[in-house]
Amino acid sequence: MPLHPNPPGAPVRGFERCVCSPPGGACPTLQSPMTNAELSARLLSNVIAFKHLQRERGTLRHLGLPGVDAFCLPGHPELSRAQQAFFHDPGALRDALPALTDFYLRLDLPGWRVVLLPGDTEGRRVLEDAGFAPDAVRSDTLGLVLGDVPDAPPDIPLESSETQDDMVAINKRTWGQLGGQLDVWLRPPRLPVHTLVAKEAGVALACGMARDVGDTAGIYMVATVPEARGRGLAAQVMRGLHHQARSRGMTAAVLEATPEAKPLYQRLGYRDLGAWETWGRTSR
C-alpha cells in the first residue's frame, strides 16, 4: 500500500535558518523568529491531524490526494465545517479539483468548501479560475510563539483528564447545535491529546485540550459552562495548556477562535494570523 500523501501528525519542517560562524568555527543551526505564515502552516497541519482523530472515531470520511486532504460527514450537509478540503500547494489543489468534485458529489454534498489561508494569492487565483467564491463568514486564526511570553502557570488547580467525559459535557452545553457529534471523543482508545479541566466542588466548569504535531500544540475545545463565565476560567485553562506544552518541548501554540473568544487569546500574547476563508462553487 502506498504511503499516505499527507500523513497525519507529520511535523512541519523548514522553520530553521542556518547561520554560519567565522571561518574555522562551527556552523550552528539557529532558530529564527517564526513568521505569521509559518504559524499558519503549523495550524493547517495541526487541524488536519485533528480531523484525522475525528475520522478514526466517528463517521467523518477522508480523501487523501497529493498535497490535499478532504473531509466530509455524509448525511449532514448542513454542517458546512465538516465538508472541507485543505491544501498545502495551489498547484496540487488545481490538479485535485476534478477528483474533489467527484468525491463530494457522489456523497450528495454539493455545498463542500475549500479552505484558503491568509495571503495565498495563488490559491485564490486557482479557486477563482475554477468558479469558486468566498463565503461571508470567516474563521479567525491565531498563533503564539511560547518563547515570546513568560511562563505563567495557572493560579487555580486544574485536573489533567485521561478521559474526555468532562470536555464533551462542557462543550455540548456550549455548542448545543453539535449534539451527538461530540460523542466520538468518548470512544476508545484513549485520545492522543492533553486535556485540562477546571472544577469547583467536583463540578466541571471549564476545559480545553491540546494536540501536539511536531513541536506545535494545537488548542481545541476551550469552553466554559454558561453559569461560570466571566470568572477567567478559560484563561486559567489556557495558561495551564501553555505551561504543559512547554514541559513537553512545544515551541508554539495555534488555534481557531470565535469572535467572542479572540480578545482572550490576544491578551495571552497570541498573534492575529488573519482569517481562514472558505470557498464554494457559485454554481454546479
Sequence and secondary structure as in RCSB ss.txt:
>XXXX:A:sequence
MPLHPNPPGAPVRGFERCVCSPPGGACPTLQSPMTNAELSARLLSNVIAFKHLQRERGTLRHLGLPGVDAFCLPG
HPELSRAQQAFFHDPGALRDALPALTDFYLRLDLPGWRVVLLPGDTEGRRVLEDAGFAPDAVRSDTLGLVLGDVP
DAPPDIPLESSETQDDMVAINKRTWGQLGGQLDVWLRPPRLPVHTLVAKEAGVALACGMARDVGDTAGIYMVATV
PEARGRGLAAQVMRGLHHQARSRGMTAAVLEATPEAKPLYQRLGYRDLGAWETWGRTSR
>XXXX:A:secstr
    SS TT      EEE   STTS   EEE    HHHHHHHHHHHHHHHHHHHHHHSS EEEEETTEEEEE TT
 TT GGGSEEEES HHHHHHHHHHHHHHHHHTT TT EEEE TT HHHHHHHHHTTEEE S  EEEEEEEGGGS 
    SS  EEESSSHHHHHHHHHH GGGGGGGGGGGSSS  SSEEEEEEETTEEEEEEEEEEETTEEEEEEEEE 
GGGTTSSHHHHHHHHHHHHHHHTT  EEEEEE TTTHHHHHHTT EEEEEEEEEEES  
